[in-house]
Amino acid sequence: MVYASLLFMTISSDTQSTPGYSAEGSTAAILKRLRRVEGQVRGIAGMVEDERYCIDVLQQISAAQAALDKVALALVDDHTRHCVMGAAPENQEEMRAELMVALGRLVGRR
């Protein structure tokens, strides 16, 4: 599923845990958006099965991509606020660099 690759749960091991997506109050909103995108993609599949006009299908694909872009921006915002800015000062540069690599991949796919 789409949201499985975007969201990471916190994994506990003894007393330490790895960072995960857990911005307070945001998880539900992100999941709601992703479920909406999932529905859009299912609708697009139905359009293809029904042999709908290609331009209509392409328009719906564009709308689904735009919705995913909004999810990505929300994740970037949350990550910047909670993980980068909230990191210990000695870790902020590493967190910033990690974010820039992720943004490069996100923008580079276009």
PyMOL CGO cylinders between C-alpha atoms (Angstrom):
from pymol import cmd
from pymol.cgo import CYLINDER

trace = [
    CYLINDER, 0.00, 0.00, 0.00, 1.03, 3.57, -0.62, 0.3, 1, 1, 1, 1, 1, 1,
    CYLINDER, 1.03, 3.57, -0.62, 0.97, 4.68, 2.99, 0.3, 1, 1, 1, 1, 1, 1,
    CYLINDER, 0.97, 4.68, 2.99, 3.08, 1.73, 4.12, 0.3, 1, 1, 1, 1, 1, 1,
    CYLINDER, 3.08, 1.73, 4.12, 6.10, 3.17, 2.32, 0.3, 1, 1, 1, 1, 1, 1,
    CYLINDER, 6.10, 3.17, 2.32, 5.56, 6.68, 3.69, 0.3, 1, 1, 1, 1, 1, 1,
    CYLINDER, 5.56, 6.68, 3.69, 4.92, 6.05, 7.34, 0.3, 1, 1, 1, 1, 1, 1,
    CYLINDER, 4.92, 6.05, 7.34, 7.35, 4.44, 9.73, 0.3, 1, 1, 1, 1, 1, 1,
    CYLINDER, 7.35, 4.44, 9.73, 6.31, 3.19, 13.11, 0.3, 1, 1, 1, 1, 1, 1,
    CYLINDER, 6.31, 3.19, 13.11, 8.59, 3.58, 16.08, 0.3, 1, 1, 1, 1, 1, 1,
    CYLINDER, 8.59, 3.58, 16.08, 10.46, 0.34, 16.73, 0.3, 1, 1, 1, 1, 1, 1,
    CYLINDER, 10.46, 0.34, 16.73, 11.35, -0.37, 20.34, 0.3, 1, 1, 1, 1, 1, 1,
    CYLINDER, 11.35, -0.37, 20.34, 14.39, -2.32, 21.40, 0.3, 1, 1, 1, 1, 1, 1,
    CYLINDER, 14.39, -2.32, 21.40, 15.16, -2.51, 25.08, 0.3, 1, 1, 1, 1, 1, 1,
    CYLINDER, 15.16, -2.51, 25.08, 15.23, 1.13, 26.19, 0.3, 1, 1, 1, 1, 1, 1,
    CYLINDER, 15.23, 1.13, 26.19, 16.01, 2.78, 22.83, 0.3, 1, 1, 1, 1, 1, 1,
    CYLINDER, 16.01, 2.78, 22.83, 13.87, 3.36, 19.78, 0.3, 1, 1, 1, 1, 1, 1,
    CYLINDER, 13.87, 3.36, 19.78, 14.55, 4.41, 16.23, 0.3, 1, 1, 1, 1, 1, 1,
    CYLINDER, 14.55, 4.41, 16.23, 12.96, 7.62, 14.97, 0.3, 1, 1, 1, 1, 1, 1,
    CYLINDER, 12.96, 7.62, 14.97, 9.61, 7.25, 13.30, 0.3, 1, 1, 1, 1, 1, 1,
    CYLINDER, 9.61, 7.25, 13.30, 6.76, 9.27, 11.98, 0.3, 1, 1, 1, 1, 1, 1,
    CYLINDER, 6.76, 9.27, 11.98, 4.91, 10.37, 15.07, 0.3, 1, 1, 1, 1, 1, 1,
    CYLINDER, 4.91, 10.37, 15.07, 4.18, 14.10, 14.85, 0.3, 1, 1, 1, 1, 1, 1,
    CYLINDER, 4.18, 14.10, 14.85, 1.43, 14.61, 17.37, 0.3, 1, 1, 1, 1, 1, 1,
    CYLINDER, 1.43, 14.61, 17.37, -1.99, 14.89, 15.77, 0.3, 1, 1, 1, 1, 1, 1,
    CYLINDER, -1.99, 14.89, 15.77, -0.66, 14.51, 12.23, 0.3, 1, 1, 1, 1, 1, 1,
    CYLINDER, -0.66, 14.51, 12.23, -0.79, 10.76, 11.78, 0.3, 1, 1, 1, 1, 1, 1,
    CYLINDER, -0.79, 10.76, 11.78, -4.58, 10.66, 11.46, 0.3, 1, 1, 1, 1, 1, 1,
    CYLINDER, -4.58, 10.66, 11.46, -4.61, 13.52, 8.96, 0.3, 1, 1, 1, 1, 1, 1,
    CYLINDER, -4.61, 13.52, 8.96, -1.86, 11.93, 6.87, 0.3, 1, 1, 1, 1, 1, 1,
    CYLINDER, -1.86, 11.93, 6.87, -3.61, 8.56, 6.88, 0.3, 1, 1, 1, 1, 1, 1,
    CYLINDER, -3.61, 8.56, 6.88, -6.90, 10.20, 5.90, 0.3, 1, 1, 1, 1, 1, 1,
    CYLINDER, -6.90, 10.20, 5.90, -5.24, 11.88, 2.91, 0.3, 1, 1, 1, 1, 1, 1,
    CYLINDER, -5.24, 11.88, 2.91, -3.51, 8.65, 1.90, 0.3, 1, 1, 1, 1, 1, 1,
    CYLINDER, -3.51, 8.65, 1.90, -6.74, 6.69, 2.07, 0.3, 1, 1, 1, 1, 1, 1,
    CYLINDER, -6.74, 6.69, 2.07, -8.34, 9.31, -0.14, 0.3, 1, 1, 1, 1, 1, 1,
    CYLINDER, -8.34, 9.31, -0.14, -5.48, 8.91, -2.65, 0.3, 1, 1, 1, 1, 1, 1,
    CYLINDER, -5.48, 8.91, -2.65, -5.88, 5.14, -2.44, 0.3, 1, 1, 1, 1, 1, 1,
    CYLINDER, -5.88, 5.14, -2.44, -9.54, 5.58, -3.39, 0.3, 1, 1, 1, 1, 1, 1,
    CYLINDER, -9.54, 5.58, -3.39, -8.55, 7.83, -6.28, 0.3, 1, 1, 1, 1, 1, 1,
    CYLINDER, -8.55, 7.83, -6.28, -6.14, 5.19, -7.58, 0.3, 1, 1, 1, 1, 1, 1,
    CYLINDER, -6.14, 5.19, -7.58, -8.81, 2.50, -7.34, 0.3, 1, 1, 1, 1, 1, 1,
    CYLINDER, -8.81, 2.50, -7.34, -11.13, 4.81, -9.26, 0.3, 1, 1, 1, 1, 1, 1,
    CYLINDER, -11.13, 4.81, -9.26, -8.48, 5.24, -11.95, 0.3, 1, 1, 1, 1, 1, 1,
    CYLINDER, -8.48, 5.24, -11.95, -8.12, 1.46, -12.21, 0.3, 1, 1, 1, 1, 1, 1,
    CYLINDER, -8.12, 1.46, -12.21, -11.87, 1.25, -12.67, 0.3, 1, 1, 1, 1, 1, 1,
    CYLINDER, -11.87, 1.25, -12.67, -11.72, 3.86, -15.40, 0.3, 1, 1, 1, 1, 1, 1,
    CYLINDER, -11.72, 3.86, -15.40, -9.09, 1.80, -17.23, 0.3, 1, 1, 1, 1, 1, 1,
    CYLINDER, -9.09, 1.80, -17.23, -11.16, -1.37, -16.83, 0.3, 1, 1, 1, 1, 1, 1,
    CYLINDER, -11.16, -1.37, -16.83, -14.18, 0.51, -18.23, 0.3, 1, 1, 1, 1, 1, 1,
    CYLINDER, -14.18, 0.51, -18.23, -12.02, 1.74, -21.13, 0.3, 1, 1, 1, 1, 1, 1,
    CYLINDER, -12.02, 1.74, -21.13, -12.75, 5.38, -20.36, 0.3, 1, 1, 1, 1, 1, 1,
    CYLINDER, -12.75, 5.38, -20.36, -11.37, 8.18, -22.50, 0.3, 1, 1, 1, 1, 1, 1,
    CYLINDER, -11.37, 8.18, -22.50, -7.56, 8.36, -22.09, 0.3, 1, 1, 1, 1, 1, 1,
    CYLINDER, -7.56, 8.36, -22.09, -7.51, 12.10, -21.39, 0.3, 1, 1, 1, 1, 1, 1,
    CYLINDER, -7.51, 12.10, -21.39, -9.98, 11.62, -18.53, 0.3, 1, 1, 1, 1, 1, 1,
    CYLINDER, -9.98, 11.62, -18.53, -7.76, 8.89, -17.05, 0.3, 1, 1, 1, 1, 1, 1,
    CYLINDER, -7.76, 8.89, -17.05, -4.68, 11.09, -17.37, 0.3, 1, 1, 1, 1, 1, 1,
    CYLINDER, -4.68, 11.09, -17.37, -6.51, 13.95, -15.65, 0.3, 1, 1, 1, 1, 1, 1,
    CYLINDER, -6.51, 13.95, -15.65, -7.34, 11.68, -12.72, 0.3, 1, 1, 1, 1, 1, 1,
    CYLINDER, -7.34, 11.68, -12.72, -3.74, 10.44, -12.54, 0.3, 1, 1, 1, 1, 1, 1,
    CYLINDER, -3.74, 10.44, -12.54, -2.61, 14.06, -12.35, 0.3, 1, 1, 1, 1, 1, 1,
    CYLINDER, -2.61, 14.06, -12.35, -5.07, 14.71, -9.53, 0.3, 1, 1, 1, 1, 1, 1,
    CYLINDER, -5.07, 14.71, -9.53, -3.81, 11.65, -7.60, 0.3, 1, 1, 1, 1, 1, 1,
    CYLINDER, -3.81, 11.65, -7.60, -0.19, 12.79, -8.04, 0.3, 1, 1, 1, 1, 1, 1,
    CYLINDER, -0.19, 12.79, -8.04, -1.09, 16.26, -6.79, 0.3, 1, 1, 1, 1, 1, 1,
    CYLINDER, -1.09, 16.26, -6.79, -2.76, 14.72, -3.73, 0.3, 1, 1, 1, 1, 1, 1,
    CYLINDER, -2.76, 14.72, -3.73, 0.37, 12.65, -3.01, 0.3, 1, 1, 1, 1, 1, 1,
    CYLINDER, 0.37, 12.65, -3.01, 2.47, 15.80, -3.38, 0.3, 1, 1, 1, 1, 1, 1,
    CYLINDER, 2.47, 15.80, -3.38, 0.35, 17.44, -0.68, 0.3, 1, 1, 1, 1, 1, 1,
    CYLINDER, 0.35, 17.44, -0.68, 0.94, 14.46, 1.59, 0.3, 1, 1, 1, 1, 1, 1,
    CYLINDER, 0.94, 14.46, 1.59, 4.68, 14.70, 0.94, 0.3, 1, 1, 1, 1, 1, 1,
    CYLINDER, 4.68, 14.70, 0.94, 4.68, 18.41, 1.79, 0.3, 1, 1, 1, 1, 1, 1,
    CYLINDER, 4.68, 18.41, 1.79, 2.82, 17.73, 5.03, 0.3, 1, 1, 1, 1, 1, 1,
    CYLINDER, 2.82, 17.73, 5.03, 5.42, 15.09, 5.92, 0.3, 1, 1, 1, 1, 1, 1,
    CYLINDER, 5.42, 15.09, 5.92, 8.27, 17.48, 5.09, 0.3, 1, 1, 1, 1, 1, 1,
    CYLINDER, 8.27, 17.48, 5.09, 6.70, 20.15, 7.27, 0.3, 1, 1, 1, 1, 1, 1,
    CYLINDER, 6.70, 20.15, 7.27, 6.23, 17.76, 10.18, 0.3, 1, 1, 1, 1, 1, 1,
    CYLINDER, 6.23, 17.76, 10.18, 9.73, 16.34, 9.80, 0.3, 1, 1, 1, 1, 1, 1,
    CYLINDER, 9.73, 16.34, 9.80, 11.27, 19.80, 9.69, 0.3, 1, 1, 1, 1, 1, 1,
    CYLINDER, 11.27, 19.80, 9.69, 9.37, 21.00, 12.75, 0.3, 1, 1, 1, 1, 1, 1,
    CYLINDER, 9.37, 21.00, 12.75, 9.69, 17.89, 14.90, 0.3, 1, 1, 1, 1, 1, 1,
    CYLINDER, 9.69, 17.89, 14.90, 12.80, 16.05, 13.77, 0.3, 1, 1, 1, 1, 1, 1,
    CYLINDER, 12.80, 16.05, 13.77, 15.15, 18.67, 12.37, 0.3, 1, 1, 1, 1, 1, 1,
    CYLINDER, 15.15, 18.67, 12.37, 14.34, 21.66, 14.55, 0.3, 1, 1, 1, 1, 1, 1,
    CYLINDER, 14.34, 21.66, 14.55, 13.64, 19.44, 17.54, 0.3, 1, 1, 1, 1, 1, 1,
    CYLINDER, 13.64, 19.44, 17.54, 16.94, 17.60, 17.26, 0.3, 1, 1, 1, 1, 1, 1,
    CYLINDER, 16.94, 17.60, 17.26, 19.79, 18.24, 19.63, 0.3, 1, 1, 1, 1, 1, 1,
    CYLINDER, 19.79, 18.24, 19.63, 21.97, 21.05, 18.24, 0.3, 1, 1, 1, 1, 1, 1,
    CYLINDER, 21.97, 21.05, 18.24, 24.82, 18.65, 17.50, 0.3, 1, 1, 1, 1, 1, 1,
    CYLINDER, 24.82, 18.65, 17.50, 22.46, 16.49, 15.37, 0.3, 1, 1, 1, 1, 1, 1,
    CYLINDER, 22.46, 16.49, 15.37, 20.67, 19.23, 13.43, 0.3, 1, 1, 1, 1, 1, 1,
    CYLINDER, 20.67, 19.23, 13.43, 23.16, 19.34, 10.54, 0.3, 1, 1, 1, 1, 1, 1,
    CYLINDER, 23.16, 19.34, 10.54, 22.89, 15.58, 10.06, 0.3, 1, 1, 1, 1, 1, 1,
    CYLINDER, 22.89, 15.58, 10.06, 19.10, 15.81, 10.14, 0.3, 1, 1, 1, 1, 1, 1,
    CYLINDER, 19.10, 15.81, 10.14, 19.14, 18.71, 7.66, 0.3, 1, 1, 1, 1, 1, 1,
    CYLINDER, 19.14, 18.71, 7.66, 21.39, 16.76, 5.29, 0.3, 1, 1, 1, 1, 1, 1,
    CYLINDER, 21.39, 16.76, 5.29, 19.11, 13.72, 5.51, 0.3, 1, 1, 1, 1, 1, 1,
    CYLINDER, 19.11, 13.72, 5.51, 16.11, 15.92, 4.69, 0.3, 1, 1, 1, 1, 1, 1,
    CYLINDER, 16.11, 15.92, 4.69, 17.89, 17.43, 1.68, 0.3, 1, 1, 1, 1, 1, 1,
    CYLINDER, 17.89, 17.43, 1.68, 18.65, 13.96, 0.28, 0.3, 1, 1, 1, 1, 1, 1,
    CYLINDER, 18.65, 13.96, 0.28, 14.99, 12.97, 0.68, 0.3, 1, 1, 1, 1, 1, 1,
    CYLINDER, 14.99, 12.97, 0.68, 13.84, 16.20, -0.97, 0.3, 1, 1, 1, 1, 1, 1,
    CYLINDER, 13.84, 16.20, -0.97, 16.29, 15.62, -3.81, 0.3, 1, 1, 1, 1, 1, 1,
    CYLINDER, 16.29, 15.62, -3.81, 14.73, 12.21, -4.46, 0.3, 1, 1, 1, 1, 1, 1,
    CYLINDER, 14.73, 12.21, -4.46, 11.22, 13.67, -4.25, 0.3, 1, 1, 1, 1, 1, 1,
    CYLINDER, 11.22, 13.67, -4.25, 11.96, 16.50, -6.67, 0.3, 1, 1, 1, 1, 1, 1,
    CYLINDER, 11.96, 16.50, -6.67, 14.19, 14.38, -8.89, 0.3, 1, 1, 1, 1, 1, 1,
    CYLINDER, 14.19, 14.38, -8.89, 11.39, 12.01, -9.79, 0.3, 1, 1, 1, 1, 1, 1,
    CYLINDER, 11.39, 12.01, -9.79, 9.74, 14.72, -11.86, 0.3, 1, 1, 1, 1, 1, 1,
]
cmd.load_cgo(trace, "trace")
